[in-house]
Amino acid sequence: MTKEEQNYMKTGTTTVGIVCKEGVVLAADKRATAGFLILDKKAEKIHKITDNLAVTIAGTVSDIQLLIRVARSELNLKQIRKGEEITVKEAANLMGRLVYSNIRKFSVIPGVSHFILGGKDSTGFYIYDLFPDGTVTLIDDYVSSGSGSVMAFGVLDTMFKKNMSIDEGVKLATTAINAALQRDAASGEGIDVATITKDGFKKVFSKELIIKI
């Protein structure tokens, strides 16, 4: 692997998922990096999969984009074949298998991808942590991913409460991401926040941080 390819792999981000009483909250920063270079100041790191499912992303962008496209297609086909709603657990297990297969195939550039999946089905609201090795973990409170997750977890550990309202969850997610923006060099430029409630997926907050020189 060349020095340029190694730098390309030094990506970073901060994403957060929070389980609330009436739904789930997903949040992320807006900076995309390659080593010490900021490639994108308006990166979208919360992606809608279906009307009731969405993921946050961290890792190698090309692999992430491919896995999201495959997941959307597979879930749509699965729903058509079943003739009924896909559960969040089914979606998590499908994406977990995709991540597992992707990380174990030979590649000059390792396809590292970390997703936080949030969604709703007929049984409730759920968040799953889809770790880069393919591990699928059900989260009953909160989770964070990326290089700024250490800072975000400090806020979440301190301020999270069971059965928070969606508004409280949005404020907490924003505070957690902001903490990472202050200390993690690979996170920055702004904050995006989305919710999944009984009404489905909704982008509720987007703020760019403009720095003038």
VEXDREN-2710 file (C-alpha; in Angstrom, 1 decimal):
% VEXDREN-2710
k/r/px/py/pz
1/MET/0.0/0.0/0.0
2/THR/1.4/3.4/-1.0
3/LYS/1.7/6.3/1.4
4/GLU/-1.2/8.1/-0.4
5/GLU/-3.4/5.0/0.1
6/GLN/-2.5/4.8/3.7
7/ASN/-3.4/8.5/4.2
8/TYR/-6.7/7.9/2.3
9/MET/-7.6/5.3/5.0
10/LYS/-7.1/7.7/7.9
11/THR/-10.7/8.8/7.8
12/GLY/-12.7/10.1/10.8
13/THR/-16.1/11.2/11.8
14/THR/-18.6/11.4/14.7
15/THR/-22.0/9.8/14.6
16/VAL/-24.6/9.2/17.3
17/GLY/-27.7/7.1/17.8
18/ILE/-30.1/7.6/20.7
19/VAL/-33.2/5.6/21.7
20/CYS/-36.0/7.8/22.9
21/LYS/-39.5/7.2/24.1
22/GLU/-41.3/8.1/20.9
23/GLY/-38.6/7.1/18.4
24/VAL/-34.9/7.2/17.6
25/VAL/-32.5/10.1/16.9
26/LEU/-29.5/9.9/14.6
27/ALA/-26.8/12.6/14.3
28/ALA/-23.5/13.2/12.6
29/ASP/-20.9/15.8/11.7
30/LYS/-20.4/17.1/8.2
31/ARG/-16.6/16.7/7.6
32/ALA/-15.1/14.1/5.3
33/THR/-11.3/13.6/5.5
34/ALA/-8.4/11.7/3.8
35/GLY/-5.5/11.8/6.2
36/PHE/-4.8/15.5/7.0
37/LEU/-6.9/16.8/4.0
38/ILE/-10.5/17.9/4.4
39/LEU/-12.1/16.6/1.2
40/ASP/-15.7/17.6/1.8
41/LYS/-17.3/20.2/4.2
42/LYS/-20.9/19.2/3.4
43/ALA/-20.7/15.5/3.7
44/GLU/-24.0/13.6/4.2
45/LYS/-23.5/11.0/6.9
46/ILE/-27.1/10.2/7.6
47/HIS/-28.7/8.1/4.8
48/LYS/-32.3/7.1/4.4
49/ILE/-32.6/3.4/3.5
50/THR/-36.5/3.1/3.5
51/ASP/-39.2/5.3/4.8
52/ASN/-38.7/3.8/8.3
53/LEU/-35.0/3.0/8.2
54/ALA/-31.8/5.1/8.1
55/VAL/-28.1/4.7/8.9
56/THR/-25.2/6.9/9.9
57/ILE/-21.9/6.2/8.3
58/ALA/-18.2/6.0/9.2
59/GLY/-15.3/4.5/7.3
60/THR/-14.3/4.2/3.7
61/VAL/-16.8/6.1/1.6
62/SER/-16.7/4.0/-1.6
63/ASP/-17.5/0.8/0.3
64/ILE/-20.1/2.5/2.3
65/GLN/-21.9/3.9/-0.8
66/LEU/-21.9/0.4/-2.4
67/LEU/-23.2/-1.3/0.7
68/ILE/-26.0/1.2/1.1
69/ARG/-27.1/0.7/-2.5
70/VAL/-27.0/-3.1/-2.1
71/ALA/-28.9/-2.9/1.2
72/ARG/-31.7/-0.7/-0.4
73/SER/-32.1/-3.1/-3.3
74/GLU/-32.1/-6.2/-1.1
75/LEU/-34.6/-4.8/1.4
76/ASN/-37.0/-3.6/-1.3
77/LEU/-36.9/-7.1/-2.9
78/LYS/-37.3/-8.8/0.4
79/GLN/-40.4/-6.6/1.2
80/ILE/-41.9/-7.4/-2.2
81/ARG/-41.4/-11.1/-1.8
82/LYS/-42.8/-11.1/1.8
83/GLY/-45.6/-8.8/1.0
84/GLU/-45.2/-7.2/4.5
85/GLU/-43.1/-4.7/6.4
86/ILE/-39.4/-5.6/6.9
87/THR/-38.5/-5.5/10.6
88/VAL/-35.5/-3.5/11.9
89/LYS/-33.9/-6.7/13.0
90/GLU/-34.1/-8.2/9.5
91/ALA/-32.5/-5.1/8.1
92/ALA/-29.8/-5.1/10.7
93/ASN/-28.9/-8.7/10.0
94/LEU/-28.8/-8.2/6.3
95/MET/-26.5/-5.2/6.6
96/GLY/-24.4/-7.0/9.1
97/ARG/-23.8/-9.9/6.6
98/LEU/-22.9/-7.3/3.9
99/VAL/-20.4/-5.7/6.2
100/TYR/-19.0/-9.1/7.3
101/SER/-18.5/-10.1/3.6
102/ASN/-17.0/-6.8/2.6
103/ILE/-14.3/-6.6/5.3
104/ARG/-13.1/-10.1/4.5
105/LYS/-12.6/-9.9/0.8
106/PHE/-9.1/-9.0/-0.6
107/SER/-8.6/-5.4/-1.4
108/VAL/-5.6/-3.0/-1.8
109/ILE/-7.6/-0.5/0.3
110/PRO/-9.5/-2.2/3.2
111/GLY/-13.2/-1.6/3.0
112/VAL/-13.8/-0.5/6.6
113/SER/-17.5/0.5/7.2
114/HIS/-19.3/1.3/10.5
115/PHE/-23.1/1.8/10.5
116/ILE/-25.5/2.9/13.1
117/LEU/-28.9/1.6/12.0
118/GLY/-32.1/3.2/13.3
119/GLY/-35.6/2.3/12.5
120/LYS/-39.2/1.4/13.4
121/ASP/-41.5/-1.5/12.7
122/SER/-44.7/-2.9/14.1
123/THR/-43.0/-3.9/17.3
124/GLY/-41.3/-0.6/18.2
125/PHE/-38.3/1.6/17.7
126/TYR/-34.7/0.2/17.5
127/ILE/-31.1/1.1/17.1
128/TYR/-28.4/-1.4/16.0
129/ASP/-24.7/-1.0/16.0
130/LEU/-23.2/-2.6/12.9
131/PHE/-19.5/-2.8/13.7
132/PRO/-16.8/-2.9/11.0
133/ASP/-16.2/-6.6/11.6
134/GLY/-19.8/-7.5/10.9
135/THR/-21.0/-7.7/14.5
136/VAL/-24.7/-6.8/14.9
137/THR/-25.6/-5.4/18.4
138/LEU/-29.0/-4.2/19.6
139/ILE/-28.6/-0.9/21.5
140/ASP/-31.2/0.0/24.2
141/ASP/-29.9/3.5/25.0
142/TYR/-27.2/5.2/22.9
143/VAL/-24.2/4.5/20.7
144/SER/-21.5/6.5/18.9
145/SER/-19.1/5.7/16.1
146/GLY/-16.0/7.3/14.5
147/SER/-12.9/9.1/15.6
148/GLY/-14.9/11.6/17.7
149/SER/-16.9/8.9/19.6
150/VAL/-14.7/9.2/22.7
151/MET/-15.8/12.8/23.2
152/ALA/-19.4/12.0/22.3
153/PHE/-19.6/9.1/24.7
154/GLY/-18.5/11.4/27.5
155/VAL/-21.5/13.6/26.9
156/LEU/-23.9/10.7/26.4
157/ASP/-22.7/8.8/29.5
158/THR/-23.3/12.0/31.6
159/MET/-26.6/13.3/30.2
160/PHE/-28.6/10.4/28.8
161/LYS/-31.9/9.5/30.6
162/LYS/-34.2/6.6/29.9
163/ASN/-37.5/7.5/28.1
164/MET/-36.3/10.8/26.8
165/SER/-38.6/12.7/24.5
166/ILE/-37.6/13.2/20.8
167/ASP/-36.9/16.9/21.5
168/GLU/-34.6/16.0/24.4
169/GLY/-32.9/13.4/22.3
170/VAL/-32.2/15.9/19.5
171/LYS/-30.7/18.3/22.0
172/LEU/-28.5/15.6/23.5
173/ALA/-27.3/14.3/20.1
174/THR/-26.4/17.9/19.1
175/THR/-24.5/18.4/22.3
176/ALA/-22.6/15.1/21.8
177/ILE/-21.6/15.9/18.3
178/ASN/-20.6/19.4/19.2
179/ALA/-18.3/18.0/21.9
180/ALA/-16.5/16.0/19.2
181/LEU/-16.3/19.0/16.9
182/GLN/-14.4/20.9/19.6
183/ARG/-11.7/18.2/20.1
184/ASP/-11.6/15.8/17.2
185/ALA/-9.7/17.1/14.2
186/ALA/-11.4/14.7/11.8
187/SER/-14.9/15.9/12.8
188/GLY/-16.2/19.3/11.9
189/GLU/-18.0/21.8/9.6
190/GLY/-21.5/21.3/11.1
191/ILE/-24.2/18.9/12.4
192/ASP/-27.0/17.0/10.9
193/VAL/-29.8/15.4/13.0
194/ALA/-32.6/13.1/11.9
195/THR/-35.4/11.3/13.7
196/ILE/-37.5/8.2/13.0
197/THR/-40.8/8.3/14.8
198/LYS/-44.3/6.9/14.1
199/ASP/-44.3/9.2/11.1
200/GLY/-41.1/7.7/9.7
201/PHE/-37.8/9.3/8.7
202/LYS/-37.4/13.1/9.0
203/LYS/-34.4/15.4/8.8
204/VAL/-35.0/17.8/11.6
205/PHE/-31.8/19.8/12.0
206/SER/-28.9/20.8/9.8
207/LYS/-26.3/23.5/10.8
208/GLU/-23.2/24.5/9.0
209/LEU/-20.3/26.1/10.9
210/ILE/-18.9/28.8/8.8
211/ILE/-15.3/29.8/9.7
212/LYS/-14.1/33.0/8.0
213/ILE/-10.4/33.7/7.7
END
